[in-house]
Amino acid sequence: MNQPSRGIPPQLLLGLVIALIGAAGYFASSERNPVTGRTQHVSLSPAQEIQLGLQATPGMEEEYGGETPDAALAGYVSGVGRRVVAQSAAAQTPYRYVFHVLRDPRTVNAFALPGGQVFITVGLLRGLGSEAQLAGVLGHEVGHVVARHGAQHLAKQQLMGSLVGAVGVATYDPRSDRGQAAAALAQACAQLVNLKYGRDDELEADALGVRFMRESGYSPRAMLDVMKVLAELSKGGRTPEFFSTHPNPENRAGRIQSQLQPGDDRGELGVDSYRANVTRRVR
């Protein structure tokens, strides 16, 4: 009697099992985001995201020289962030938003951790010129939290890790290096996929930032000014750290422009308040 499975290498069967388990776990963990309306694959609960962000915060602060000792500066930035959250759809989420000013004066960056920990460096604050621009930066980072980009990436990394492992197992041959080559190719493909998702995340965070600015009373047009500020800062021969953590598609400003609505230029700009609370303190 013929046994079709006899000719199938056992490592191939094991690789297929690993791949199927990883894919099943990824596609089974899907939720609809109440703010964005998108169905996304996430493997963490909001409570786990919050805990993850809290655990990572000390390390991020240390990397940028700690938090600013200027309590007034920190309070002003936090107040703008809280307004963006409290008066927008971000308030509907279960996350605990905390805004940190990092004392690094040379690094131009802002970022968010899962669960609501949001950071901005003194180096970036120096380049901004209005409260609305600050609201745009913070709104963009809050957008990453609301859209659960961190949790999404963790789920994708878990899926890619299982697929890469499956390829390695399925193609393993102690007499040849083909298995290693196949695993390396799979790893390279995984990195390309993650890069694409990163660019999509930026566009979504921009759109949410514009929305949150509008809902909280700031002029969304200031988001275009933020793009100009970042472009100017990159002309000095030193690319802002912001661009390494935020892939920068060429059409980013154009996409923001297309999301603006009539009347968006009538929102608050807060140039004087920014000068009084930030510019004079971070010279």
The 8 nearest C-alpha neighbors of each residue, nearest first, counted from 0:
[[1, 2, 3, 5, 4, 6, 7, 8],
 [0, 2, 3, 5, 4, 6, 7, 8],
 [1, 3, 4, 5, 0, 6, 7, 8],
 [4, 2, 5, 1, 6, 7, 0, 8],
 [3, 5, 7, 6, 2, 8, 1, 9],
 [6, 4, 3, 2, 7, 8, 1, 9],
 [5, 7, 4, 8, 3, 2, 9, 1],
 [8, 6, 4, 5, 9, 11, 12, 3],
 [9, 7, 11, 10, 6, 12, 5, 169],
 [10, 8, 12, 11, 13, 7, 169, 14],
 [9, 11, 169, 13, 8, 12, 168, 14],
 [12, 10, 169, 14, 9, 8, 13, 15],
 [13, 11, 15, 9, 14, 10, 16, 8],
 [14, 12, 10, 16, 15, 11, 9, 17],
 [15, 13, 165, 169, 11, 17, 168, 12],
 [14, 16, 18, 12, 13, 17, 19, 11],
 [15, 17, 13, 19, 14, 18, 20, 12],
 [18, 16, 14, 20, 15, 19, 165, 21],
 [17, 19, 15, 21, 162, 16, 165, 20],
 [20, 18, 22, 16, 21, 17, 23, 15],
 [19, 21, 23, 17, 18, 22, 16, 24],
 [22, 20, 18, 24, 19, 161, 158, 23],
 [21, 23, 25, 19, 24, 20, 18, 26],
 [24, 22, 20, 26, 25, 21, 27, 19],
 [23, 25, 27, 21, 22, 26, 20, 28],
 [26, 24, 22, 23, 27, 28, 21, 158],
 [25, 27, 23, 28, 24, 22, 29, 40],
 [26, 28, 24, 25, 29, 23, 40, 22],
 [29, 27, 40, 26, 25, 41, 42, 24],
 [30, 28, 40, 39, 27, 41, 26, 38],
 [31, 29, 38, 39, 32, 40, 28, 41],
 [30, 32, 38, 37, 33, 36, 39, 29],
 [31, 33, 36, 37, 35, 34, 38, 30],
 [34, 32, 36, 35, 31, 37, 92, 91],
 [35, 33, 32, 36, 88, 145, 89, 146],
 [36, 34, 37, 32, 33, 146, 145, 207],
 [35, 37, 32, 33, 34, 31, 38, 39],
 [38, 36, 35, 32, 31, 39, 33, 34],
 [37, 39, 31, 30, 32, 29, 36, 40],
 [40, 38, 29, 30, 37, 31, 41, 32],
 [39, 41, 29, 28, 151, 30, 25, 26],
 [42, 40, 151, 154, 150, 43, 28, 29],
 [41, 43, 154, 28, 150, 40, 44, 153],
 [44, 42, 41, 47, 150, 48, 45, 46],
 [43, 45, 47, 46, 48, 42, 41, 150],
 [46, 44, 48, 47, 49, 43, 114, 93],
 [47, 45, 49, 44, 48, 50, 114, 43],
 [46, 48, 50, 44, 45, 49, 43, 51],
 [49, 47, 114, 45, 51, 113, 46, 50],
 [114, 50, 48, 46, 52, 47, 51, 45],
 [49, 51, 47, 53, 52, 48, 54, 46],
 [50, 52, 48, 54, 49, 53, 47, 55],
 [53, 51, 113, 112, 55, 49, 50, 54],
 [54, 52, 50, 56, 51, 55, 49, 116],
 [53, 55, 51, 52, 56, 50, 57, 58],
 [54, 56, 52, 53, 58, 57, 51, 59],
 [55, 57, 59, 53, 58, 54, 52, 60],
 [58, 56, 60, 59, 55, 61, 54, 53],
 [57, 59, 61, 60, 56, 55, 62, 54],
 [60, 58, 62, 56, 61, 57, 55, 63],
 [59, 61, 65, 57, 58, 62, 63, 56],
 [62, 60, 65, 64, 58, 63, 59, 57],
 [61, 63, 59, 60, 64, 58, 65, 57],
 [64, 62, 61, 103, 60, 65, 101, 59],
 [65, 63, 61, 62, 103, 102, 60, 66],
 [66, 64, 60, 61, 63, 101, 102, 67],
 [67, 65, 101, 102, 100, 60, 68, 99],
 [66, 68, 102, 69, 101, 100, 65, 73],
 [69, 67, 70, 66, 102, 73, 72, 65],
 [70, 68, 67, 72, 71, 73, 280, 74],
 [69, 71, 73, 72, 68, 74, 67, 75],
 [72, 70, 74, 73, 69, 75, 276, 76],
 [71, 73, 75, 74, 69, 70, 277, 276],
 [74, 72, 70, 76, 71, 75, 100, 77],
 [75, 73, 71, 77, 72, 76, 70, 78],
 [74, 76, 78, 72, 77, 73, 71, 79],
 [77, 75, 79, 73, 78, 74, 80, 72],
 [76, 78, 80, 74, 98, 75, 79, 73],
 [79, 77, 75, 81, 76, 80, 74, 82],
 [80, 78, 82, 76, 77, 81, 134, 83],
 [81, 79, 77, 83, 78, 82, 137, 76],
 [80, 82, 78, 84, 83, 79, 85, 77],
 [81, 83, 85, 79, 84, 80, 86, 78],
 [84, 82, 80, 215, 81, 86, 85, 87],
 [83, 85, 81, 89, 82, 90, 87, 86],
 [84, 86, 82, 90, 87, 83, 81, 89],
 [87, 85, 215, 84, 83, 82, 214, 90],
 [88, 86, 214, 211, 89, 84, 215, 85],
 [87, 89, 90, 91, 34, 211, 86, 84],
 [90, 88, 84, 87, 91, 92, 145, 85],
 [89, 91, 85, 88, 84, 92, 87, 86],
 [92, 90, 89, 88, 93, 34, 87, 33],
 [91, 93, 90, 94, 89, 145, 88, 34],
 [94, 92, 95, 91, 45, 90, 46, 114],
 [93, 95, 114, 115, 92, 96, 49, 45],
 [96, 94, 115, 97, 114, 93, 49, 116],
 [95, 97, 115, 116, 94, 98, 117, 114],
 [96, 98, 116, 117, 115, 95, 99, 77],
 [99, 97, 117, 77, 118, 116, 96, 80],
 [100, 98, 118, 117, 101, 119, 97, 66],
 [101, 99, 119, 66, 120, 73, 67, 118],
 [102, 100, 66, 120, 67, 103, 65, 119],
 [101, 103, 67, 66, 121, 64, 104, 65],
 [102, 104, 63, 101, 121, 105, 64, 120],
 [105, 103, 122, 121, 106, 102, 120, 123],
 [106, 104, 122, 103, 107, 121, 123, 120],
 [107, 105, 122, 103, 104, 108, 240, 120],
 [108, 106, 123, 122, 239, 240, 241, 120],
 [107, 109, 241, 240, 120, 123, 119, 106],
 [110, 108, 119, 118, 241, 120, 111, 107],
 [109, 111, 118, 140, 117, 119, 108, 112],
 [112, 110, 117, 140, 116, 118, 113, 115],
 [111, 113, 52, 116, 115, 114, 117, 110],
 [114, 112, 48, 52, 149, 144, 115, 49],
 [49, 113, 115, 48, 94, 52, 144, 116],
 [116, 114, 96, 95, 94, 113, 144, 117],
 [115, 117, 97, 112, 111, 96, 52, 98],
 [118, 116, 111, 98, 110, 97, 115, 99],
 [119, 117, 99, 109, 110, 98, 100, 111],
 [120, 118, 109, 100, 101, 108, 99, 110],
 [121, 119, 101, 122, 123, 100, 108, 103],
 [120, 122, 124, 104, 123, 102, 103, 101],
 [123, 121, 104, 107, 105, 120, 106, 125],
 [124, 122, 107, 126, 125, 120, 121, 108],
 [125, 123, 121, 127, 126, 122, 120, 277],
 [126, 124, 123, 122, 127, 121, 281, 278],
 [125, 127, 123, 124, 228, 128, 122, 232],
 [128, 126, 124, 125, 129, 132, 123, 228],
 [129, 127, 270, 126, 132, 273, 130, 274],
 [130, 128, 270, 273, 132, 131, 269, 268],
 [129, 131, 269, 133, 273, 132, 268, 134],
 [130, 132, 268, 134, 129, 133, 217, 221],
 [131, 133, 135, 221, 129, 134, 130, 225],
 [132, 134, 130, 136, 135, 131, 137, 129],
 [133, 135, 131, 137, 132, 136, 138, 130],
 [136, 134, 132, 138, 133, 222, 137, 208],
 [135, 137, 133, 139, 138, 134, 132, 140],
 [136, 138, 140, 134, 139, 135, 141, 80],
 [139, 137, 208, 135, 141, 140, 136, 134],
 [138, 140, 208, 142, 204, 136, 137, 205],
 [141, 139, 137, 142, 143, 138, 111, 110],
 [140, 142, 138, 144, 143, 139, 137, 145],
 [141, 143, 204, 139, 145, 140, 207, 144],
 [142, 144, 140, 146, 141, 204, 148, 145],
 [145, 143, 147, 141, 142, 146, 113, 115],
 [144, 146, 142, 147, 143, 141, 89, 92],
 [145, 147, 143, 144, 148, 142, 35, 32],
 [148, 146, 144, 145, 150, 149, 143, 151],
 [147, 149, 151, 146, 150, 143, 152, 144],
 [148, 150, 152, 151, 113, 147, 153, 112],
 [151, 149, 153, 147, 152, 148, 41, 43],
 [152, 150, 148, 41, 154, 149, 153, 40],
 [153, 151, 155, 149, 154, 150, 156, 148],
 [152, 154, 156, 150, 155, 151, 157, 149],
 [153, 155, 157, 151, 152, 156, 41, 42],
 [156, 154, 152, 158, 157, 153, 159, 151],
 [155, 157, 159, 153, 158, 154, 160, 152],
 [156, 158, 160, 154, 155, 159, 153, 161],
 [159, 157, 155, 161, 156, 160, 21, 162],
 [158, 160, 162, 156, 161, 157, 163, 155],
 [161, 159, 157, 163, 158, 162, 156, 164],
 [160, 162, 164, 158, 159, 21, 163, 165],
 [163, 161, 165, 159, 18, 164, 160, 166],
 [162, 164, 166, 160, 165, 161, 185, 159],
 [165, 163, 161, 167, 162, 166, 160, 168],
 [164, 166, 14, 162, 168, 163, 167, 18],
 [167, 165, 169, 163, 164, 168, 182, 170],
 [166, 168, 182, 164, 165, 170, 169, 171],
 [167, 169, 165, 14, 171, 166, 170, 10],
 [170, 168, 11, 14, 10, 166, 167, 171],
 [171, 169, 178, 167, 168, 166, 172, 11],
 [172, 170, 178, 168, 169, 167, 173, 10],
 [171, 173, 174, 175, 178, 170, 176, 177],
 [172, 174, 175, 171, 176, 178, 177, 170],
 [175, 173, 172, 176, 171, 177, 178, 179],
 [176, 174, 172, 177, 173, 178, 171, 179],
 [175, 177, 179, 178, 180, 172, 174, 173],
 [178, 176, 180, 179, 175, 181, 170, 172],
 [177, 179, 170, 171, 181, 180, 176, 167],
 [180, 178, 182, 176, 177, 181, 183, 167],
 [179, 181, 177, 183, 178, 182, 184, 176],
 [182, 180, 184, 178, 183, 179, 177, 185],
 [181, 183, 167, 185, 179, 184, 180, 166],
 [184, 182, 186, 180, 181, 185, 179, 187],
 [185, 183, 181, 187, 186, 182, 180, 188],
 [184, 186, 182, 188, 183, 187, 163, 181],
 [187, 185, 189, 183, 184, 188, 163, 182],
 [186, 188, 184, 190, 189, 185, 183, 191],
 [189, 187, 185, 191, 190, 186, 184, 192],
 [188, 190, 186, 192, 187, 191, 159, 185],
 [191, 189, 193, 187, 188, 192, 194, 186],
 [192, 190, 194, 188, 193, 189, 195, 187],
 [193, 191, 189, 195, 194, 190, 188, 196],
 [192, 194, 196, 190, 195, 191, 197, 189],
 [195, 193, 197, 191, 196, 192, 190, 198],
 [196, 194, 192, 198, 197, 193, 191, 199],
 [195, 197, 199, 193, 194, 198, 200, 192],
 [198, 196, 200, 194, 195, 199, 193, 201],
 [199, 197, 201, 195, 200, 196, 246, 194],
 [198, 200, 196, 202, 197, 201, 203, 195],
 [199, 201, 197, 203, 198, 202, 204, 196],
 [202, 200, 204, 198, 203, 199, 205, 197],
 [201, 203, 205, 199, 204, 200, 206, 198],
 [202, 204, 206, 200, 205, 201, 207, 199],
 [205, 203, 142, 201, 207, 139, 206, 143],
 [206, 204, 208, 202, 203, 139, 207, 201],
 [207, 205, 203, 209, 208, 204, 202, 210],
 [206, 208, 210, 204, 142, 209, 205, 211],
 [207, 209, 139, 138, 205, 211, 210, 206],
 [210, 208, 212, 206, 219, 207, 211, 205],
 [209, 211, 207, 213, 208, 212, 214, 206],
 [210, 212, 214, 208, 87, 213, 209, 207],
 [213, 211, 217, 209, 215, 210, 214, 219],
 [212, 214, 210, 216, 211, 215, 217, 219],
 [215, 213, 211, 87, 212, 216, 86, 210],
 [216, 214, 86, 212, 83, 213, 87, 217],
 [215, 217, 213, 266, 214, 267, 212, 218],
 [218, 216, 267, 266, 212, 131, 213, 215],
 [217, 219, 266, 220, 264, 267, 263, 221],
 [220, 218, 221, 209, 212, 222, 263, 213],
 [221, 219, 222, 218, 223, 264, 263, 224],
 [220, 222, 224, 132, 219, 223, 131, 218],
 [223, 221, 225, 220, 224, 135, 219, 132],
 [224, 222, 226, 221, 225, 220, 252, 227],
 [223, 225, 221, 227, 222, 226, 228, 132],
 [224, 226, 222, 228, 223, 227, 132, 229],
 [225, 227, 223, 229, 224, 228, 230, 222],
 [228, 226, 224, 230, 225, 229, 231, 223],
 [229, 227, 225, 231, 230, 226, 224, 232],
 [230, 228, 232, 226, 231, 227, 225, 233],
 [229, 231, 227, 233, 228, 232, 226, 234],
 [232, 230, 228, 234, 233, 229, 227, 235],
 [231, 233, 229, 230, 234, 235, 228, 239],
 [232, 234, 238, 230, 231, 235, 237, 239],
 [235, 233, 231, 236, 232, 230, 237, 238],
 [234, 236, 233, 237, 232, 231, 238, 239],
 [235, 237, 234, 233, 238, 232, 239, 231],
 [238, 236, 235, 233, 239, 234, 232, 240],
 [237, 239, 233, 240, 236, 242, 232, 234],
 [240, 238, 241, 107, 242, 233, 237, 232],
 [239, 241, 243, 242, 108, 107, 106, 238],
 [242, 240, 108, 239, 244, 243, 245, 107],
 [241, 243, 245, 240, 244, 246, 239, 247],
 [244, 242, 240, 241, 245, 246, 239, 238],
 [243, 245, 241, 242, 246, 240, 110, 108],
 [244, 246, 242, 243, 241, 247, 201, 197],
 [247, 245, 198, 242, 243, 248, 244, 197],
 [246, 248, 245, 242, 249, 251, 198, 201],
 [249, 247, 251, 250, 246, 198, 202, 201],
 [250, 248, 251, 247, 252, 253, 254, 246],
 [249, 251, 253, 248, 252, 254, 247, 255],
 [252, 250, 254, 253, 248, 249, 255, 202],
 [253, 251, 255, 254, 250, 256, 223, 226],
 [254, 252, 256, 250, 255, 251, 257, 249],
 [253, 255, 257, 251, 256, 252, 250, 258],
 [254, 256, 252, 258, 253, 257, 251, 259],
 [257, 255, 253, 254, 258, 259, 252, 223],
 [256, 258, 254, 255, 259, 253, 260, 252],
 [259, 257, 255, 256, 260, 254, 206, 209],
 [260, 258, 256, 257, 263, 255, 219, 261],
 [259, 261, 263, 262, 258, 257, 264, 219],
 [262, 260, 263, 259, 264, 265, 258, 220],
 [261, 263, 264, 265, 260, 266, 259, 218],
 [264, 262, 265, 218, 260, 261, 219, 266],
 [265, 263, 262, 218, 266, 220, 219, 261],
 [266, 264, 263, 262, 218, 267, 217, 268],
 [267, 265, 218, 217, 216, 264, 263, 268],
 [266, 268, 217, 218, 269, 216, 131, 265],
 [267, 269, 131, 270, 130, 129, 218, 217],
 [268, 270, 130, 272, 129, 271, 267, 273],
 [271, 269, 129, 273, 272, 268, 130, 274],
 [272, 270, 274, 273, 269, 275, 129, 130],
 [273, 271, 275, 269, 274, 270, 276, 130],
 [274, 272, 129, 130, 276, 270, 277, 271],
 [275, 273, 278, 271, 272, 277, 276, 279],
 [274, 276, 272, 273, 277, 279, 271, 278],
 [277, 275, 273, 274, 272, 72, 278, 75],
 [276, 278, 280, 273, 274, 279, 275, 281],
 [279, 277, 274, 280, 281, 282, 125, 273],
 [280, 278, 277, 281, 282, 275, 274, 276],
 [279, 281, 277, 278, 282, 276, 72, 275],
 [280, 282, 278, 279, 277, 125, 121, 124],
 [281, 280, 279, 278, 125, 277, 104, 121]]
